[in-house]
Amino acid sequence: MQYRPLGRTDLRVSAVCLGTMTFGEQNTLAEAHAQLDRARAAGINFVDTAEMYPVPPRAETQGRTEDHIGRWLAERGGRDRVVLATKVSGPGEWVSYLRPGEVRLDRRNIEAALEASLRRLRTDYVDLYQLHWPDRETNFFGRLGYEHSPEDRSVPLAETLEVLADLVRAGKVRHVGVSNETPWGLMRLLALSEQHGLPRMVSIQNPYSLLNRSFEVGLAEVALRERCGLLAYSPLAFGVLSGKYLDGRRPEGARLTRFERFNRYSNPEAERATADYVALARRHGLDPAQMALAYVTSRPFVTSTIIGATTLEQLDADIRGCLLDLPAEIVTEIEAMHTRQPNPAP
């Protein structure tokens, strides 16, 4: 296993991070614990979750993922050997059930969210506390074509940082990060941290895969120059890059078979690009999913690749893929394909 610095901190995290959003929905408690055991045995020390999980988000299951992880920590021990990351949700009607009143990134919400997460996780601190998505109206979750709203009623970024600073001072949070953030948002947060002595963002968790390399346009430079590396989520584009959904196939029990709402990576352009990448991998005797994961993990701005699996076999294969060294000629072919059809599923 490779280990990389988490931003400018003294923490080193595995190049592979165990994503857990299937725990409590597609995976039972026993299956979740089996994955956590297997990940630990493979040298993975980085586990990512969120107050909103499992996905798809529902009031009936909300918090179950953190609870599954907390039970594992209580039973297995070794909390000091786990870099534990979770997230506080931003605003949205679709998460209105999380807390009474409006869900925002303000003091009332952040403090309540963290206390609930700590109880479920059965720990008194988290190593990385992330803002799951911005409080303001902007582009994330695949939205394109920015439209500015002059009537901005979002919680000021400085106010959110002040709350996080208090949580760091209290010892409940070690470091902070963002997710689904834009170049402007990340740079503004970093500037406010420097100007006012507030906690500095150490990571950014955004989507990144062969089908969605939009991170490279504005954020890759920020990640490298500011040492605020990418925690790449959806590196397989919800499993699409494995090739298992090509030609209209819908394998029994697979995520896109069970949950039709996840269509972000299923448009015709994405399917054509996927077919090309799958064919490339097979010409070189590689598993398509492993090639896709190896590419993501090898990028210099990536701190860790977040993998999610529903079976131990998938988890083992994904770990091997992340640690695979791609020959230069394959990378060259990938770049040529990307030039012909860039970002078909942003």
Order of alpha helices (4+ residues) and beta strands (2+ residues): beta-beta-beta-alpha-beta-alpha-beta-alpha-beta-alpha-beta-alpha-beta-alpha-beta-alpha-alpha-alpha-beta-alpha-alpha
